[in-house]
Amino acid sequence: MPYKSIREFIAKIEEEGELRRVRAEVDWYLELGHIAKINEEQGGPALLFENVKGYRTPVFGGAFTTASRLALAMEMPKTSSLPQVTREWVERTKPEKFIAPEWVKEDEAPCKENVDEGDKIDLTKFPVPHLYPLDGGRYFGTAVSIITKDPENDWINVGTYRIQLLDKQTLGTNFIPGKHSDLMLKKYAELKKPMPVAVCVGVDPIILLVSASRIPMGRSEYDYAGALRRAPVEIVKGKTVDLPIPATAEIVVEGEVDPTTFKDEGPFGEYTGYYSGLGSVKRNFIKVNCVTYRNNPVFWMTSVGRPATDQHMIQTLAYTGALWSQLEEMRIPGIKSVYLPPEAGGRFLGIISVKQMYPGHSIQVGTAAISTEMGAYGLKTVIIVDDDIDASDIPRVLWALGVRYQPYRSTEIIKRGRSTPLDPSLPMDPEARQITSRIIMDATIPYEWKQKPILIELSKDVVEKVKARWKDLFP
């Protein structure tokens, strides 16, 4: 059965020995985030901080720093590898397997157990961490799902964007240009209306994974989440916004964004390992109208920062799954495996293994990758390898780059493509950060060669003979 809430997931990973409760008092200012980051770098368990200074609400972090916990989130054996989990993601999210969300009554939705409106609204009542020394403040949204609706066709988007705590009743946003929430906001601007939003903290693990993914425009993340859960997501209408909200979310902040007004936001220690800018930037913000939350809510965060944290593992799974699925929807044959390494941010570098079937097949795969919804935004490097190499086998990928890749013949450079403005390899001028170059590195043996290099292979018969004698050889 799928997890109905983050609480059920926490209980499961604790049962599997994948959670540690931190009962000592921890300061929300820097200390909590630093503990989480050090623990992540050591490959430690997920953490549940039960004694945050000045608060009773626990903070959950480091949920997905290992493949085992991503597997558990997908209800797979914890021994599953990241490529196995990704392949399962691709299989479950075929369009014919989408499952629409299911409405529940308001009195059946745990997220409505408490309601704060008017003067009662105080976002500082939650243990929002200040993660890094140069952050512009406390960040309410790092492991967060934000719900918006297209005013023209009611398309629902569920996305993950950083959200800064500006004051008790205001949240700063970073709706990056071209992202779905930004496109919707522009439509509200044309209508001269504010955009309703719902900021959800502590949703079930699959909803967060999907909201952090790259889903094609016009499709709802709820349908994908239903496919991954193999059951519909239970939703309830917001109290002050006409939006579908996960019924078991721990905390829901309802509000609106005026497209014409701005406040300082940032900087923030991003998943690139660098701060997002040199200082604060004027950005749109959320005027909070209502906060609903469960009894004894759990606050969910991720430390973000330099790879690899759970943010990068999330991106590796979700972005790899999205890229692989979109390549399959393009009907390109021969795709054997896809991998976006977490060490490269889970998005900037992609590796694709292909069984070549015709001349030019490998470069077709490379150009297709940067033309997908996922790849067209921020994917800078694509490496293509033959099908005798799994895309996640980094030593073999490096071998192919060393002995099969010929720079002059096998390199394609695209000078202009859509960039993420968070890429620290680009100049600091905001306008210069909108465009990136891309490289496709074809590390395959050309299909059309009549004479190909002869691969060294072991004799299968001798291998079996040696395996049978192994214990005698090394008693």
C-alpha positions as CSV (number, residue, x, y, z in Angstrom):
1,M,0.0,0.0,0.0
2,P,1.3,3.5,-0.8
3,Y,2.2,5.9,2.0
4,K,-0.6,8.2,2.9
5,S,1.6,10.7,4.7
6,I,5.1,11.6,5.5
7,R,4.4,10.1,8.9
8,E,3.9,6.6,7.5
9,F,7.2,7.0,5.5
10,I,9.1,8.0,8.7
11,A,7.7,5.0,10.5
12,K,8.8,2.7,7.7
13,I,12.3,3.9,7.4
14,E,12.7,3.8,11.2
15,E,11.5,0.2,11.1
16,E,14.2,-0.5,8.4
17,G,16.9,1.1,10.5
18,E,17.2,4.1,8.2
19,L,16.2,6.8,10.7
20,R,17.9,8.4,13.8
21,R,16.1,10.5,16.3
22,V,18.1,13.5,17.6
23,R,16.9,14.2,21.1
24,A,19.5,16.6,22.2
25,E,18.6,20.3,21.8
26,V,19.6,21.7,18.5
27,D,19.5,25.4,17.4
28,W,17.5,26.2,14.2
29,Y,20.1,28.8,13.4
30,L,22.9,27.1,11.4
31,E,23.4,24.2,13.8
32,L,20.5,22.1,12.6
33,G,21.4,22.5,9.0
34,H,25.1,21.8,9.6
35,I,24.3,18.6,11.5
36,A,22.1,17.5,8.6
37,K,24.8,18.3,6.0
38,I,27.7,16.6,7.9
39,N,25.4,13.5,8.4
40,E,24.6,13.5,4.7
41,E,28.2,13.7,3.6
42,Q,28.9,10.7,5.9
43,G,26.1,8.7,4.2
44,G,24.2,8.7,7.5
45,P,20.5,7.9,8.2
46,A,17.6,10.3,7.9
47,L,17.3,12.5,10.9
48,L,14.3,13.5,13.0
49,F,15.2,16.5,15.2
50,E,12.9,16.2,18.2
51,N,14.2,19.1,20.3
52,V,14.7,22.2,18.2
53,K,15.5,25.2,20.4
54,G,12.4,27.2,21.2
55,Y,10.0,24.8,19.5
56,R,8.0,21.6,20.1
57,T,7.6,20.7,16.4
58,P,10.1,18.1,15.1
59,V,12.1,18.7,11.9
60,F,12.7,15.8,9.5
61,G,15.7,16.0,7.2
62,G,18.1,13.8,5.0
63,A,15.2,11.8,3.8
64,F,16.7,10.7,0.5
65,T,20.4,10.8,0.8
66,T,20.7,7.1,-0.1
67,A,19.3,4.9,-2.8
68,S,17.8,2.6,-0.2
69,R,15.5,5.3,1.1
70,L,14.5,6.3,-2.4
71,A,13.7,2.7,-3.0
72,L,11.6,2.5,0.2
73,A,9.7,5.7,-0.9
74,M,8.8,3.8,-4.1
75,E,7.8,0.7,-2.1
76,M,10.7,-1.3,-3.5
77,P,13.2,-3.5,-1.6
78,K,15.7,-1.3,0.2
79,T,18.5,-3.2,-1.6
80,S,17.4,-1.8,-5.0
81,S,20.0,0.2,-6.8
82,L,19.4,3.7,-8.0
83,P,19.2,2.6,-11.7
84,Q,16.7,-0.1,-10.7
85,V,14.6,2.5,-8.9
86,T,14.8,4.8,-11.9
87,R,13.8,2.1,-14.3
88,E,10.7,1.4,-12.1
89,W,9.9,5.1,-12.2
90,V,9.9,5.0,-16.0
91,E,7.7,1.9,-16.1
92,R,5.2,3.3,-13.7
93,T,4.8,6.7,-15.3
94,K,3.8,5.7,-18.8
95,P,0.9,8.0,-19.8
96,E,-1.6,5.1,-19.9
97,K,-0.8,4.4,-16.2
98,F,-1.7,7.9,-14.9
99,I,-4.2,8.0,-12.1
100,A,-6.1,11.2,-11.4
101,P,-6.4,12.5,-7.8
102,E,-9.4,11.8,-5.6
103,W,-11.3,14.4,-3.7
104,V,-12.0,13.9,0.0
105,K,-14.3,15.8,2.4
106,E,-12.8,18.6,4.4
107,D,-13.6,16.9,7.7
108,E,-11.6,13.8,6.4
109,A,-8.5,15.9,5.6
110,P,-5.9,15.9,8.4
111,C,-4.3,19.0,7.0
112,K,-7.3,21.0,8.2
113,E,-7.1,19.9,11.9
114,N,-5.9,23.4,12.8
115,V,-6.7,26.7,11.0
116,D,-5.0,30.1,11.6
117,E,-6.4,33.2,9.9
118,G,-6.0,36.9,10.3
119,D,-3.9,38.0,13.3
120,K,-3.4,34.4,14.3
121,I,-1.2,33.8,11.3
122,D,2.4,33.5,12.5
123,L,4.8,31.4,10.3
124,T,7.6,31.8,12.9
125,K,5.6,29.3,15.1
126,F,7.2,26.6,13.0
127,P,10.9,25.6,13.4
128,V,12.1,27.1,10.1
129,P,15.9,26.6,9.8
130,H,18.5,29.1,8.8
131,L,20.8,26.8,6.8
132,Y,24.0,28.6,5.7
133,P,25.9,31.6,7.0
134,L,25.3,33.9,4.0
135,D,21.7,32.9,3.4
136,G,19.3,35.8,3.3
137,G,17.3,34.4,6.1
138,R,15.3,31.4,7.2
139,Y,13.9,29.2,4.4
140,F,10.4,27.8,4.9
141,G,10.5,25.9,1.7
142,T,13.3,23.5,0.8
143,A,11.4,20.2,0.8
144,V,8.2,21.8,-0.3
145,S,5.4,21.4,-2.9
146,I,3.8,24.5,-4.2
147,I,0.4,24.3,-6.0
148,T,-0.8,26.8,-8.6
149,K,-3.4,26.7,-11.3
150,D,-3.4,28.0,-14.9
151,P,-6.2,30.7,-15.1
152,E,-7.0,29.8,-18.7
153,N,-7.5,26.0,-18.5
154,D,-7.3,25.0,-14.9
155,W,-4.1,23.0,-15.4
156,I,-2.7,22.2,-11.9
157,N,1.0,22.5,-11.3
158,V,2.8,21.1,-8.3
159,G,6.4,22.4,-8.2
160,T,9.3,22.7,-5.8
161,Y,10.8,26.2,-5.5
162,R,12.7,27.7,-2.6
163,I,10.5,29.8,-0.3
164,Q,12.0,32.3,2.2
165,L,10.4,33.3,5.5
166,L,10.3,37.1,5.2
167,D,8.0,37.8,8.2
168,K,5.2,36.2,10.2
169,Q,2.7,36.6,7.3
170,T,4.9,36.8,4.2
171,L,7.0,34.4,2.1
172,G,9.5,35.2,-0.5
173,T,9.5,33.3,-3.8
174,N,11.9,32.4,-6.6
175,F,9.7,31.5,-9.5
176,I,12.5,31.1,-12.1
177,P,11.6,32.5,-15.6
178,G,10.2,29.8,-17.8
179,K,9.2,27.5,-15.0
180,H,5.5,26.5,-15.0
181,S,4.6,28.6,-12.0
182,D,6.2,31.6,-13.6
183,L,4.3,31.1,-16.8
184,M,1.1,30.9,-14.9
185,L,2.0,34.1,-12.9
186,K,2.5,36.0,-16.2
187,K,-1.0,35.0,-17.2
188,Y,-2.4,36.4,-14.0
189,A,-0.4,39.6,-14.6
190,E,-2.2,39.9,-18.0
191,L,-5.5,39.5,-16.2
192,K,-4.4,42.0,-13.5
193,K,-5.2,39.5,-10.8
194,P,-3.2,37.9,-8.0
195,M,-2.2,34.2,-8.4
196,P,-3.5,31.9,-5.7
197,V,-0.9,29.6,-4.2
198,A,-0.7,26.8,-1.7
199,V,2.7,26.0,-0.1
200,C,2.7,22.5,1.3
201,V,5.3,21.2,3.7
202,G,5.3,17.5,4.8
203,V,3.5,15.9,1.9
204,D,3.8,12.1,1.2
205,P,7.2,11.2,-0.3
206,I,6.0,10.5,-3.8
207,I,4.3,13.9,-4.1
208,L,7.6,15.6,-3.2
209,L,9.6,13.5,-5.6
210,V,7.2,14.4,-8.4
211,S,7.0,18.1,-7.6
212,A,10.8,18.2,-7.8
213,S,10.7,16.5,-11.3
214,R,10.4,18.0,-14.8
215,I,6.9,17.2,-16.0
216,P,5.8,18.4,-19.5
217,M,3.6,21.5,-19.6
218,G,-0.1,20.8,-19.4
219,R,0.3,17.6,-17.4
220,S,-0.5,17.5,-13.7
221,E,2.0,16.1,-11.2
222,Y,-0.9,14.6,-9.3
223,D,-1.5,12.2,-12.2
224,Y,2.2,11.2,-12.2
225,A,2.1,10.8,-8.4
226,G,-1.0,8.6,-8.7
227,A,0.9,6.4,-11.3
228,L,3.9,6.1,-9.0
229,R,1.8,5.4,-5.9
230,R,-0.5,3.1,-8.0
231,A,-3.3,4.8,-6.2
232,P,-4.9,8.2,-6.4
233,V,-3.6,11.1,-4.3
234,E,-6.2,12.3,-1.9
235,I,-6.8,16.0,-2.2
236,V,-9.0,18.6,-0.5
237,K,-10.0,22.1,-1.6
238,G,-8.1,24.9,0.1
239,K,-9.9,27.0,2.7
240,T,-9.2,30.4,1.0
241,V,-7.9,29.3,-2.4
242,D,-9.6,27.2,-5.1
243,L,-6.7,24.7,-5.3
244,P,-6.4,21.0,-4.7
245,I,-4.3,20.3,-1.7
246,P,-2.8,17.0,-0.5
247,A,-5.1,16.0,2.3
248,T,-2.4,14.6,4.6
249,A,0.1,17.5,4.2
250,E,1.6,18.5,7.6
251,I,1.5,22.3,7.0
252,V,-0.3,24.3,4.2
253,V,0.2,28.0,3.7
254,E,-2.5,29.5,1.5
255,G,-2.0,32.9,-0.1
256,E,-1.7,34.9,-3.2
257,V,1.1,36.5,-5.3
258,D,0.6,39.9,-6.7
259,P,2.6,39.9,-10.1
260,T,3.3,43.7,-9.7
261,T,4.8,43.8,-6.2
262,F,8.2,42.7,-5.0
263,K,10.3,42.3,-1.9
264,D,14.0,41.4,-1.3
265,E,14.7,37.6,-1.5
266,G,17.9,35.7,-1.1
267,P,20.7,34.9,-1.4
268,F,20.5,31.1,-0.8
269,G,22.9,28.3,-0.6
270,E,21.7,26.4,-3.6
271,Y,22.1,22.8,-4.8
272,T,24.9,23.9,-7.1
273,G,27.2,24.2,-4.1
274,Y,27.2,28.0,-4.5
275,Y,25.1,30.9,-3.2
276,S,22.4,31.9,-5.7
277,G,23.7,35.5,-6.1
278,L,25.8,38.2,-4.5
279,G,22.9,39.6,-2.6
280,S,19.2,39.9,-2.3
281,V,17.0,40.4,-5.4
282,K,13.6,42.0,-5.8
283,R,11.2,39.1,-6.4
284,N,7.4,38.4,-6.1
285,F,6.2,37.3,-2.7
286,I,3.3,35.4,-1.1
287,K,0.8,37.4,1.0
288,V,-0.4,34.7,3.4
289,N,-4.2,34.5,4.0
290,C,-4.5,31.3,6.0
291,V,-2.4,28.5,7.5
292,T,-3.7,25.0,8.1
293,Y,-1.8,22.2,9.8
294,R,-2.1,18.9,11.4
295,N,-2.0,18.3,15.2
296,N,1.7,18.0,16.2
297,P,3.0,18.7,12.7
298,V,6.3,17.5,11.3
299,F,8.4,20.1,9.5
300,W,10.3,18.7,6.5
301,M,13.5,20.3,5.2
302,T,16.6,19.5,3.1
303,S,20.0,21.0,3.6
304,V,20.5,21.6,-0.2
305,G,24.1,22.9,-0.6
306,R,27.0,21.2,-2.3
307,P,26.4,17.7,-3.8
308,A,25.5,15.2,-2.9
309,T,22.6,15.8,-0.5
310,D,19.1,14.3,-0.6
311,Q,18.2,17.2,-2.9
312,H,20.6,15.8,-5.5
313,M,19.4,12.3,-5.0
314,I,15.9,13.5,-5.6
315,Q,16.9,15.3,-8.8
316,T,18.9,12.2,-10.0
317,L,15.8,10.0,-9.6
318,A,13.2,12.5,-10.8
319,Y,15.2,14.1,-13.6
320,T,16.6,10.8,-14.8
321,G,13.2,9.3,-14.8
322,A,11.7,12.3,-16.6
323,L,14.4,12.4,-19.3
324,W,14.2,8.6,-19.9
325,S,10.4,8.7,-20.1
326,Q,10.4,11.7,-22.5
327,L,13.0,10.0,-24.8
328,E,10.8,6.9,-24.8
329,E,7.7,9.1,-25.7
330,M,9.7,10.4,-28.6
331,R,9.9,6.8,-29.9
332,I,13.6,6.7,-30.2
333,P,14.6,3.0,-30.3
334,G,17.5,1.4,-28.5
335,I,17.6,3.4,-25.2
336,K,19.1,1.0,-22.6
337,S,19.7,3.3,-19.6
338,V,19.9,6.9,-18.6
339,Y,21.7,8.5,-15.7
340,L,22.1,12.0,-14.3
341,P,24.7,11.7,-11.6
342,P,23.9,13.4,-8.2
343,E,27.6,14.5,-8.0
344,A,26.9,16.8,-11.0
345,G,23.8,18.2,-9.4
346,G,21.4,15.6,-10.7
347,R,20.6,17.8,-13.7
348,F,23.6,19.4,-15.5
349,L,25.2,16.2,-16.9
350,G,23.4,13.3,-18.5
351,I,24.7,9.9,-19.7
352,I,22.7,7.7,-22.1
353,S,23.4,4.1,-23.1
354,V,22.1,3.1,-26.6
355,K,22.1,0.0,-28.7
356,Q,22.9,1.5,-32.1
357,M,20.7,0.4,-35.0
358,Y,21.6,2.8,-37.9
359,P,24.2,5.5,-38.8
360,G,23.7,8.6,-36.8
361,H,21.6,6.9,-34.2
362,S,23.8,7.9,-31.3
363,I,23.9,11.6,-32.1
364,Q,20.2,11.5,-32.6
365,V,19.9,10.4,-29.0
366,G,22.1,13.3,-27.9
367,T,20.2,16.0,-29.8
368,A,16.9,14.5,-28.7
369,A,18.0,14.6,-25.0
370,I,18.5,18.4,-25.1
371,S,15.2,18.8,-26.9
372,T,13.0,17.2,-24.2
373,E,11.2,19.1,-21.5
374,M,13.8,18.0,-19.0
375,G,16.9,18.4,-21.1
376,A,16.0,21.7,-22.7
377,Y,16.4,23.4,-19.3
378,G,19.9,23.4,-17.9
379,L,21.3,20.1,-19.2
380,K,24.7,21.1,-20.4
381,T,26.6,17.9,-21.1
382,V,25.3,14.7,-22.7
383,I,27.5,11.7,-23.0
384,I,26.4,8.8,-25.2
385,V,27.8,5.3,-24.7
386,D,27.2,1.9,-26.4
387,D,24.9,-0.6,-24.9
388,D,27.7,-2.7,-23.4
389,I,28.0,0.1,-20.7
390,D,25.3,0.9,-18.2
391,A,24.9,4.7,-18.0
392,S,25.4,4.6,-14.2
393,D,28.7,2.7,-14.4
394,I,30.9,5.8,-14.2
395,P,34.3,3.9,-14.4
396,R,33.1,2.3,-17.7
397,V,31.8,5.7,-18.9
398,L,35.2,7.2,-18.3
399,W,36.7,4.3,-20.2
400,A,34.5,5.0,-23.2
401,L,35.5,8.6,-23.1
402,G,39.1,7.6,-23.0
403,V,39.1,5.0,-25.8
404,R,36.0,5.5,-27.9
405,Y,35.5,9.2,-27.9
406,Q,37.3,11.2,-30.7
407,P,36.9,14.9,-29.9
408,Y,36.9,16.3,-33.5
409,R,34.5,13.6,-34.9
410,S,32.4,13.0,-31.8
411,T,31.7,16.4,-30.4
412,E,28.7,18.7,-31.1
413,I,28.5,22.1,-29.4
414,I,25.3,24.0,-29.3
415,K,26.0,27.7,-28.5
416,R,22.6,28.8,-27.3
417,G,20.1,27.0,-25.1
418,R,17.9,27.7,-22.1
419,S,19.8,27.9,-18.8
420,T,18.9,27.8,-15.2
421,P,20.0,31.1,-13.7
422,L,21.3,29.1,-10.7
423,D,24.3,27.8,-12.8
424,P,27.4,29.3,-11.2
425,S,29.5,28.7,-14.3
426,L,27.7,31.7,-16.0
427,P,28.5,35.4,-15.5
428,M,26.8,37.1,-12.5
429,D,25.0,39.5,-14.9
430,P,21.3,38.3,-14.6
431,E,20.7,38.7,-18.4
432,A,23.8,36.6,-19.2
433,R,22.5,33.8,-17.0
434,Q,19.5,33.0,-19.2
435,I,21.5,31.3,-22.0
436,T,23.9,28.3,-21.8
437,S,26.0,26.4,-24.3
438,R,25.7,22.6,-24.5
439,I,28.0,19.8,-25.5
440,I,27.2,16.3,-26.8
441,M,30.0,13.8,-26.5
442,D,29.5,10.7,-28.6
443,A,31.6,8.0,-26.8
444,T,30.3,5.2,-29.0
445,I,32.0,3.2,-31.8
446,P,30.5,4.6,-35.0
447,Y,27.8,2.3,-36.3
448,E,28.8,2.7,-39.9
449,W,32.4,1.5,-39.4
450,K,32.9,-1.8,-41.3
451,Q,36.0,-2.5,-39.3
452,K,35.5,-2.0,-35.6
453,P,38.0,-2.3,-32.8
454,I,38.0,-5.8,-31.3
455,L,36.9,-5.8,-27.7
456,I,38.9,-8.0,-25.3
457,E,36.5,-10.5,-23.8
458,L,37.0,-13.4,-21.4
459,S,36.2,-16.9,-22.5
460,K,32.8,-17.8,-21.0
461,D,33.8,-21.4,-20.6
462,V,37.0,-20.6,-18.8
463,V,35.2,-18.0,-16.6
464,E,32.7,-20.7,-15.5
465,K,35.6,-23.1,-14.8
466,V,37.5,-20.5,-12.8
467,K,34.3,-19.6,-10.8
468,A,33.9,-23.3,-9.9
469,R,37.4,-23.5,-8.6
470,W,37.4,-20.1,-6.8
471,K,37.2,-21.5,-3.3
472,D,40.1,-23.9,-4.0
473,L,42.2,-21.1,-5.5
474,F,41.6,-18.8,-2.6
475,P,40.8,-21.0,0.4
